[in-house]
Amino acid sequence: MRDLRRTAIWLCCIYLVLGPWVRGARLDPHLQAVLQTSTSSAGVPVIILLSDQADLSGIEETDKELKRSEIVSKLKDKAQKTQGPLKVFLRAEGSKRTIPLWILNAIATTLPAGRIAALSSFAGVAGVYLDYAVEVPPVTVLGAEAAGPPEWNITAIRAPDLWGIGFTGVGIVVANTDTGVDVLHPDLGRNWRGGADSWYNPYSDPLNAGYCRIPNNCSPCELSSSVPCDVNGHGTGTMGLMAGGSTGGTTIGVAPDVKWVAVKALNDGRSGASSIILLGFQWMLALPPERAPDVVNNSWGFPNVNGCNTVFQSAIETMKAAGIEVVFSAGNSGPAGYTSVSPANNPGSFSVGATDATNTIAYFSSRGPSACDGTAFPHVVAPGANVKSAAPTGGGSIPDSYASLSGTSFSSPHVAAAAALLLGAFPTIGIPDLENILAGTTDSAVGNPLPNNSYGFGLIDVASAYESAFSSIKGNIAEIVSSPAFFHFGSVGVSTTVSKAFTVVNRGISDLSISHAEITGTNDGEFSIPVGDTCSGSVILPFSSCTVSVIFTPTSVGYKNADLSIESNDPVNPTFNVLLSGAAYGSIPALTASAPAVAWNGAADRFHIAFKSASGRIWLGTAEANGHFNDDWVRLSTGWTNDAPAIAWNSTSNKLVIAVASSHDTAVYIANIDADHTLGSFTGWTRIEAEARYSPAVTWNPTSGRLQIAVRATSTRILIGNADSDGTEFSGWTQLAKGSTRLYPSIAWNPVENKVQIAVKGRDNNSVYVTNFNADGSGLADWFRIVTGETLAAPGITWNSVASKVEIAVKASVGNGIQKASMNASGDGFSG
């Protein structure tokens, strides 16, 4: 039974049987054994290492991104200058697959067995090694129920202490090399970074098709080159522990607000080859420096227990030199000693063993010492027995899919994500310091005396690691911050009262003494602190907070601002100011009964706002780019609508164009008004016959000087047309050749390509679809479905002329929040 359980738990092991890299040209013993049993014409996959290696020791650049660029440049330059003769030789020898691995200055290829011996004497070759892969044993997992946030394993390493002071992984990118990730899982789809540089699947390259689960007959997931997938679940589980959210009723990830990218290093049969994984490392390193991941989790290892394989050591060292933390699972070959595995036991690796809910080392966790250098193994430990994480959703059919997982595969993501939290707090910290802090601040009550060959340096304590880093970087001081750091109360009626609670946090490692909080600034008389302030006169311990509320009661129309000023013993910010602002208007319109419509007025540097009131009347207002409301609301004297109005800024006439769907028929009505919304400038309505089921969408086409209009017909198909500014010269309706929508469309003019960009909510689902077409409705491009994120309402779309991107906003299907993304005009390059 114990062996069966061990097989089920050690799902993380990729059987990559390659001999150790040594100096001098030779054929490694595993390759020699294969050649002895192969016919001379049989193809054998090998990796050929060149002896001329890039010298990275002279790089003195301290900026992380610039240093990473210089490292990649040197590696690629060395490969380009030295691999040419070998490539020519391989082609002449009948090579069937040639993959440059500049990260090692090596080439992966497949050659006839009878021609491989010639490589050992080829000038510049250091060694030839078998590129070999075998299946990983199948995994058994237990079903998991939603508990209460956060999960026990998250609390065990004190990650919530960092969440409480505002560090949840924002701004950090994590990655895994695994079986993939199920992007349809609601705990993971929400924070996939998105785009072509956020998913790499080597199996989708025809050159690697022979490494699919069924060689040269790859599955849809193995061929998925643009969208993350995972039919096995191992990678979904490891990513869930790093980046998972709480949609299932509990927070499962250590760093729930990181963005993630992934490499499908293992095929659907849970196996992989060293060349495939090296391609993944190489892909991550070659990303633009600002887009490369900050931390990479690797939950796999060699099967040769107590062996030392250094195949990946130089690649790991290169990744770390480039400022990318690399974490490995320690292996599941315990409980006996001398059970370390590679690459986790390589010098320079950072290995993680597993503990259970009692903080006791798990029986399956591999023990040391390291077979490579005799040091304590593993480096640290983290929870890895019966931990809850995300599981495959079956193509989205089981969205609330979770499992209870065991194995060091699932302890290492805890450490990888803990590193992400620390990098979010201290972006300039180097990888050696990061690892030393994690290993040097472990829970002193677990596994003593430390270090040893079961617990390594012990159970990580991310809060203690934070304190240590803070002390070395900033000193033994208190540090005050506020959540939120500033606040705009929005548009508020005169004499109306609204309030906001501010959480004042001590991010330092000494006690924060607050003397008092008060309102200061221009309009201090219209903001106040009510009774119940728990901050003034209090002492706030590290990782703790207090609350102070502010009331905004404007006494006159206009924009208002002030500061919430807090006096404390923070030596850097003894007077900490929280910016307060709000806009007051005199007349209060009826309750809003529709989504607002907005249009940017470039001439006035402000945007126009329109909405439908509960009575069906149309109200207009303007605001600055930062949301500060200007002046007062204006109600149009005529016109009713059964849905939200649509507006567009006519840059030719400097007029605001308003379009509505009638409240008593299916026609569309168009009108104009001046930029200041003076009622005397209102033109009156022009009726355009239509079969509009919902509000029209409009955008101004400055090229033609015409208004582009789109509506959803009663048939759910999309009709488009164009008219002059006041609607009198209408082109007639044209039905788009493809596409339909459940709600009204949203359109924007793309001046770069002279196209109309359109976004809709799907007719039969909550997905967002985008495409573009010519002004007359011709040239319709294929619809692009955004597979991550759903919307409960019609999407909003606009053109970003600075970035030449389409900006999209939707009402999230979970939590009713607003989600924003950008993409190229054609639909690719989705940002997430």
N, C-alpha and C positions, 0 to 999 in steps of 0.2 A: 504493500500500500504506500509506503514511504517513497519508493522509487516512482510509482505512478504519479503521486502528487508532485514530486520533483520535476518529472517530465512535463506535467501540466503547467507548472509555474515558470520553468525556464524557457518561456516563449521568446525571450529576447535574444537568444543566441543565433547568430548567423554562422553557418559552418563554412567559413572561408579558410580553407586549408592551404596556406602558402608558407613556404619555408622562410626563415628569417633573412632579412636583407644583410648581406655581408659584402665586404670588399673583394674585388677580383672577379673577373668574368667567370661564370659557372652556371650549370643547370641545377636548380634546387632538387633535393631528393624526391619530393612529391612529383615533380615533373618527370624525373627519370623513371619513376615507377609506372607512370602512365604511358610513357614512350615504349617501355618494354612490352606492353600488352596491346599496343596500337599498330595497325597496319601503316605502311609508310605514307599512304594517301589520306589517312584519316585526319580530319581537322582537329587541332588541339589549341584551346585558348591559352594565351600566355601574356605576361607583362614583361617588357624588356626595359631594364633600368640602365640609363646612361651614367657613365662615371663623372662627366663634367657637370657639376651642380652649381646653381646660382649661389653667390655669396651674399647673404643678407645681413651679415654682421656689421657692415659699414653704414647701415641706414641710421641716421641720427635724427630724423624728423620726429618731433614730439606730438604734433597734431595727429589724432587717430585716423582721420579720413585721408589726410595727405600721406601718412605713412603706409596705409593700406594700399593706396594707389601706386606708391613706389615699389612695394613688395610685388604686387601683381605685374607691374611693368618689367621688373628684373626677371621674374620667373618666366614670363612669356618670351622675353628677349633671349634668354638662355636657350629655351626650347627651340625657338625659331632658328637660331644660329647653329644648333648642334644636331637637330633631328633629321635634317634633309638627307644626308647620305643613307641613313638607316631606312628612311621611307622609300627611297629608290630601290634599295636592296630588297625590302619586303615586297614591293610590287613585282620585282623580278622573280621572287621566290613563290609567287602565287598567293599572297596574303588576301584573305577574304574579308577582313575587318581591321581597319587601322584607326585607332582612337588616340590622339595625342593627349597625354596627361602631363601638362606643363607644371602642375603643382608639385610633381616629383621629378620632372624631366624624364619621363618614361613614355612608352607606347604600348597600348593594349592591342593585340591583334590575334588572329587565328591563322595558323600555318599548318601545312601538311606535316605530319609527325616526322617524316623522313628528312625534312629540311631544317628542323629546329636545331640540331646539333651544330650546324654551321654558324649559328648566332654566337656561340661561346667564344669564337675566335674573331668575331667582327670587331674592328677597331672602335674603341670608345664604349663598348658594352660592359657594364659592371656585373650584370647577372640577368638570368632568364628564369622566370617563376611561373608556376601554374596559376592561372586565373580560374579558380575552382569554387563551385558552390554546391551545397547540398541542402535539403529541406530542413526546416526547423520543426520540431515536434509540435503537434496541435495543442491548442490552449483550451483549458477549461476555466470558466468564470462562473461566479454566482450572481443571481439577480440582486438588484439593490433597490431599496425604497428611499424616497426623499426623506431626509431627516430635517434638522434645523440648522440654519447657516451659522457658522461655517462647519465643515466636516471635522471630525476629531483629528485627522491627520494634519489638517491645515493649522489647527490650534496648537498641535504638538510642537510645531516649529516656530510658533508665535508670529506667523504672518499677519494675523489681524491687528497686531500692535502697529505695524507699519501702515496698514489700511487706515487706521484711526487718525493718523497724522498726515494723510493725503497721498501716500505712496502705494499705488495699486498697479503699477506697471505702465502708466501712461507715457508714451514717447519711446518705449522700448519694443524691439522686435525679437521674438524667439523663433526658433526653428527646430524641427526634428528630422532625422534621417530614419525612415521607418516604412511601414506598409502603406502610408498615405494618411489622410485625414478625411473623415466624413464631413464635408462642408455643410451638409443639410441638417446637421445636428444644431438645434437652437442655441446650445451653449457655446458653439464654436463658429458657426456661420457669421455671427454678429461681429466678430473681430478678426476674421481673415482679412489681410491687408488688401488683397485683390490685385488684379493686373498680371501681365505676363511675367513679371519678376517676383511673383509670390508663390509659384508652384513650379516644380521641376520634376518631370517624369522621364528618366532616361529610357524607359522601355518603349516610349512612344516613338523613339528614333528607330527606323528600320534596321540600322546597323546593330541594334541591341535586341532585336526581336527574338534571337535565339536564347535569350535569358529569361523570357517570359515563363510563366508557370507551365504552359504547354509551348515548347519551343516553336517559334515562327507561327504560332496561332494565338496571338495575344488577345486578352479579354478587353471589353470596353473600358474598364478602369485602367488596365495597363496601357491602353492607347490614348487615355485622356491627357492631352497636352496642355490644356488651358484651365481646367476646373479640378480642384482637389477631389479625391475619392478614396475610399478604403472599404474593401469588401471583407477584410479579415478582422479589423477592429483593434489590432495592437497599437497602431499609430494614433487612432482616435483616442484610445485610453491614455497614452502618454501625453498627447497634446491637451486632453481634458484636464489633467493634473497640473499642467503649466498655466493654461490660458482659459479654462472653463469658467463659465458664469454661474448663475443661480436660477435659471429658468425652471429647473426641476424641483425647486423648493429648498435648495441648499447650495452654498458656494462650493464648487468642487476644485477650482483652480487656485493655485498659490498667488498668481499675479493676474487677476481676472480682467484687467484693462490693457494688457499688452496687445499688440498686433502680432499675428503669427504668419509664417511662411513655412513651406514644407517641401521635402525631397522624398519622392517615392523610391527609396533605396532597395526595398524588398518587393519582389513580385507577389502576385496573389497567392502563391503557394508558400509564402513566408520564407523565401530564400533569396540570397543575393550573392553577387560576386564582388571581389575587391575592386575591380575596375569600375563597376557601376557605382559603388559608394564613393570612390575617388572622384568620379565625374560629379557627384553631388557636392562634395567638398569644394571642388574646383568651381562649380557654378556659383556657390555662395560667395566664394572669395572674389569672383570676377564681377559681381554686381557693382553698380555704382556705389562708391563708399558710403554715401548717405542712405542707401537702400539695403545694404548688407545687414544680416541679422546680428544682434548683439550677443546672443547665446544660442548654442546648438546642443540639443540633447541627443544622445546616442544610446539606445537601449538594445544593444546587441553585442556579441563577442565571439571569440573563437571557442570551439568545443574542447580543445586540448587543455585539460585541467593541469594546473601547475606547469604550464609551458610558457615560453616567452617568445612571442611573435611581434616583431617591431615593424611590420609592414606599414602601418599607418603613422608611425611615430613622427617622421619628418613632416607629414601633412598636418598633424595635430600641432606641432611646434610652429609651423607656418601660420596656421589659423590664429593661434594665440598671439604670435608676433604682430599680426594684423589687427589685434584688439578684439577678437571674437572668442568668447569663453566657450570651451568644449568640455562637456561632462559625459561620463560613461557609467553605465551600470556595472556593478562589480561581478555579477554572475551568480548562478543558483546552484553551486556545487557543494555547499556546506552539508552538514555541520563540521566536518573534519577540517583540520588545519591543512595548510599547503594546498589550497584549492583555488588559488587566484587564476584568473583568465586574462587573456589579452583581447583588445588593446588596453583594458582597464588597468593592467599592471605595468604598462610601459612607463618608463621615466618621462615625466611631463604630463601624463594623463591625470585627470581628477576623477577618482572612482568613488562610487556610492554603494554602500551596503544597505540592508533593509532591517527595520525594526517593526515590532507589532504595537498594538494599542497600549501595552504596558511599558513601552519604551525598552523592551528586551530584544536583543538581537534575534532575528528570525532564524529558525533552524536551517533553512535552505540557503541563507546568505553565505557567499563564498568567504573563506578566511585566508589570512596571510600566513607567512610573509609573501611579499611579491616575488614571483619566480624570476623577475628580470633584474632587480637590484637588491633584494633582501630587506627592503624597508617595510614598515607596517602597512598592512593592507586590510580593508580598503582605506581610503583617505578619511572619509566621514560616513555617517549613516543618516538615514531619513526614513519616515514611515513607508512601508512597502508590503504590508500584510493586510489583506481585506480592506483595501482603500477604495472608495467609491469614485468612479469616473464615467465619462461618456462612453457609449457603445454605439455600434452602427445602427442607423435608422431604417435600413432596408429601403433605401431610395426615398426616404422621407415619410414612409408609411407608419413608422413608429417613432415619432419625434421625441417622446419622453423615454429614451432608451438609455439605461444606465447599467453598470455592472460592478460587482465587488471583485477587485483584482489583487493578485499576490505575485510578488517577484521583484527582484531588484530593478527590473525594467521600469517599475512604477515608483521606486524610491528616487532614482536619479532625476526624474522631472521635478521633484520637490526642490532639489538643490539648484537645478538650472533656473527655475522660476525664482528662487530666493536670490540668486545672482542678479536676475532681471530687476527685482525690487530694489536691490542695493544700487544698481547702475542708474535706476530712475532717480534715486536720491542723490547720488554722487557720480555724475556723468564722466568726470575726469579720472576716476580711479582706474589704475592699470590692472591687467589680468593677474599678474603675480600677487599684487596686494589684495585683490579681491579674493583669491583662493586662500591666502594666508589668513585673512580676516575670518572667512567662513570656517576654516579649520581651527583657528585660535580662539574662537568664542563659543564653543559648543557647550551643551548642558553639562555642567560639572557633576551632576548627580547621576548620570547615566554612563555605565560601562567602565568605571574607574578600576585600576589606575590607567590613565591615558598617556600616550597612545598605546594601543594593543592590536592584536591581529584578528579581532572580532569586530570591534567598533571603530577601529582607526583612531582618529582624534575625537570621535564622539558624535552625538546627535546634534545636528545643526540647530542653532538658535538665531533666527534672522534678526530679532530685536536686539540681542546682544551684539551681533555683528554690526548693526546700524550704529549702536552707541560707540563701538570701537572706531568705526570709520569717521563718525562725527568728531570724536575727540582728536583724532590725528589730523583732520582737515580743518576744523573750525575751533577746536579747543573745548575746554570744560565750561560751557556757557549755556544759558537759556536762549531759546529762539522763538519768537512769537510769529504766528501766521493766523490768518482768518479764513474761514470757509463760509461763504464765498469771499474772495479777496476784494471784490467790488460788487455793487448791485445797482441796477436801474429798476426803479419801481414801476416803470411803464407810464402809460397815460392815465391820469387819475383826475376825476372831477374835483373842482374847487370845493373845499370843506369836507371832502371825503377822506376817510382814514384807512390806510393800509399799513401793514406791518411786515417785518422780516426779521427772523432770528439769525444771528451770526454766531458760529462756533469758533471760539478763540482757542487755538491749539498751541501746546508747548512742544516744538520739534527738537528742542535742545536736550542736553543730558544733565543740566542743573535745574533746580526749581525756578519757576517763573513767578516773580512777585509782581502783581498788578496793583498799582495804587488807585487808579480811577479811570473811568471811561466817560467821555463827554462828546457833545456835538459841537463842531467848529465849522467855520467856513462861511461862504457867501449867504446862504439861506438857512443859517442854523436855527432860525425861529420856526421853520416849517418842518423840521425833523426833531424828534425827541426820543429819549430813553425812558421807557415806563418803569414802574416799580417791578422788582424781580430780577434786576441785574445781578447775576451770580459771579461776575468777574471782578468788579471793583473791590479792592481790599482783600483779595484772595491770593493764595499761593497754589500754583498749578504745577503738579509733578510732571516729570517727563512722560510722554505718551498719553497725557491727560488733557482735559479741555474744560472750558466753562462756556456759558451762553449769555449773550447780551442781545436784546431785541431793540429795533429802531422803528419808530412810527413816523410815517409821512402823512402830514395833513396840510396840503397846500392852501394858502389863503388868497391866491390870485392866479390868473392865467399866465402860463409861460413855463420855460424850462428852469428847473431848480437843481442846485447842487450844494453839497456840504460834505463834511468828513466825520466819520466815527473815529475819534482820536483816543487811543489807549496808551496810558503811561505805564511803563514796566521797567524791570531791570535788565532787559535785553540790551547788551552793550552796543550792538550794531544798530538797532532800531528802538531807542528808548521812547520815542513817540511814534507809535504805529498808526498809520492812517488808512482807513477803509473808505474809498470813494463812494459817495451816495449821490444818486441823481434820480430825477423823475420829471415828468411833464404834466402840467395841469391845464385842463380845458374848462370852459364855462358851462356850455350846454351839454348835457349828457344824452347821447343818442339812445334810441330804444335798444333792447337786447339784440346782440348780433345773432343772426339766424343763418349765417353761411360762412364758409371759409373766406378770408380776405383775398383780394386781388391786389398785386403790386406791379408798378412799372417804374423803371428808373428814368429820371429826367436829367440827362447829362448837362444841359444848359444851366440848370439851377442847382446841380449837385444835391439832389434830394429825390426821394421816391414818393410816388403817389399811392394812396391806399384807397380801396373801395370795398364796401361790403353791403350785404342785404340785412335790413333790420327785421325784427319779428313781424312788423306790419307789411313787409314786402317792399318798403321804400329803399332808395339807394343813397348811401352816405359816402362822402369823400373827405380825405384828409391828406396831409403830407408829413413826411418825417425825414430827418437827416440819415446818413448812411449808418450811423451808430445806433439808430432806433429812437433818437430823441424826437418826440412829437412836436410839430410846429403849429402854433395858433390853435384853431378850433375846427370842429367837424362842420361840414356843410351837407345839408340834405337837398337832393334835387327836388324841384317843385313838381315835376311830372315824372311819370314812369314807375312801373312796378315790375318785379321779376319773381319768377318761381324758383330761382336758384341763385348761386353766386354770380355777381357781375364779372365781366372780363374787361381789362383796360390795357392800353398800349400808348406809348408816347410817340407822337408824330414829330420827328425831328425836323421835318421840312417846314411845317407851319407853326411849330411850337404850341401844339394843341394836345390835350388829352382826349383820346378816343375811348368811348365807353360802349360796350356791347352787352346785351342781355337777352335771355330767352324770355319770351312773353309769359305773363302769368295767366293768360286766357286762351292762347293758341300755341302752335309750334313754330311760329316765326321768330326771326332774329331781328333785333332793333339796334341801330347804330346812332350815336350822337357824339358831339364834340363840345369841349369846354376849355376855357383858358387855363393856364398853369396855376393861377391863383384861385381857381374854382369860383370866380365871380359868377353869380347866378345869371347876371345880365348877359354873359357871353355864351350861355347854353344855347345850342343850335336847335334843339328839338329832335325828335326821333325820326329816323328813316327806317321803314319796314322792309325786310328782305324775306321773301317767302322761303320757308324751309320746313323740314320735318325734324326739328331739333328736339331731342328727348331731354337733354340737359343743357347747361350753360354752354355758350360758344367759347372758343379759344381764339384770341387775336394776337397778332404781332405786326409791327410796322416794318415794311420792306423799303428801306431808303433807296435801294437801287432802282426800283420801279416807281417809287413814290406811291405805293398802293398798300392797302391793309390786307394782310393774309388772314383768312378766317377758316376755322375748322369746327365741325359739330359732330356729335354722335347722333346718327339718325335713329328713328324708332326701331329700325331693323338691327341695331348694334353696329352697323357698318359706319365708316368714317367718311364724311363729306367735306370737301375743301373748296374754297373759292377765294376771290379777291375783289376788292372794291376801292373806290376812292375814299378819302378820309371821312366823308359824312355818309357814305353808303349809297349814294345816288347812282353811281355807275358800277353796277354789280356784274361780275363775269358769268354768273351762273354756277351751279354746283357740279363738282366732279367727284365721283366715288373712287376712293383709293382702291387699286386693284386687289390688294391683300390687306388683311388686318381688320379687327373689330375690337370693341371695348365695352366693358360693363358700365363705365362712367364716362364723363366728358374728357376729351383729350386736352393735352397741354402742348403749345407750340412756341418756338422761338426762332428768330431769324439768325442764320449763320452767315455773316458777311464775308467770311474767308472763302467759302465754297459757293456762295449765292444759293443756299439751300434753306428749306424750312425743316428744322428739327422738330420731331414730334415724339411725345411720350404718352403712353396709355397704361391703364390697369387692365390686365387680361380679362377676357370675357368669361372664362371658366375657371380662373384661379386668381390669386392675389399677387402674382408676379408683375413686374414692370417690364414693358417692352418699348424699345426705342428704334427709330429709323429716321431717314430724311428723304426729301423729294424736291423737285424743282418747283418754282413758284406757281406753275400752271398745273401741278399735280403729276406731271410725268417724271420719269427717272426714279421711281420708288425703289429704294434699296431694301435688302432683306431686313426683316425685323430681327432685332437682337434682344434675346431674353436675358435679363439680369437674374442669375440663379441664386444669388445671396440677397436676403432681405425681401420682405413682402410689404405691401401697403394696404391699409384699410380704406383709403380714400384715393381720389385721383392724384397722380403725381404732379409736382410742379417742376417746370424746366425753364432754364434761361441760358443764354450764351455768355461765356466768360471771354471777353475780347482780349484780356491781358494774357491768359494762359492758352487761348484758342481751344477751350474745352467746353463741353456741355455739362452744366451743373444741374443736378437732380435732387429734389427733396421729396420725401414720402412720410406718411403717417405710419409708424412702425406697427406691425401686426402683434407685437408683444410690448405691453407697457404704454401704448398710445403716445410714445415719444416721437420726436422728429428726427429722421435720419437723413444725412446729406452725403452725396458722393459726386464724383466727376468722371468723365470718360471722353474719349475722342469722338468726333462727329459720326464715325462709322459704327460706334458701339464698343470697340475694343478699348484696351487701356483702362479698364474699370478700376477705380481707386479703392473700392470697398467702402 
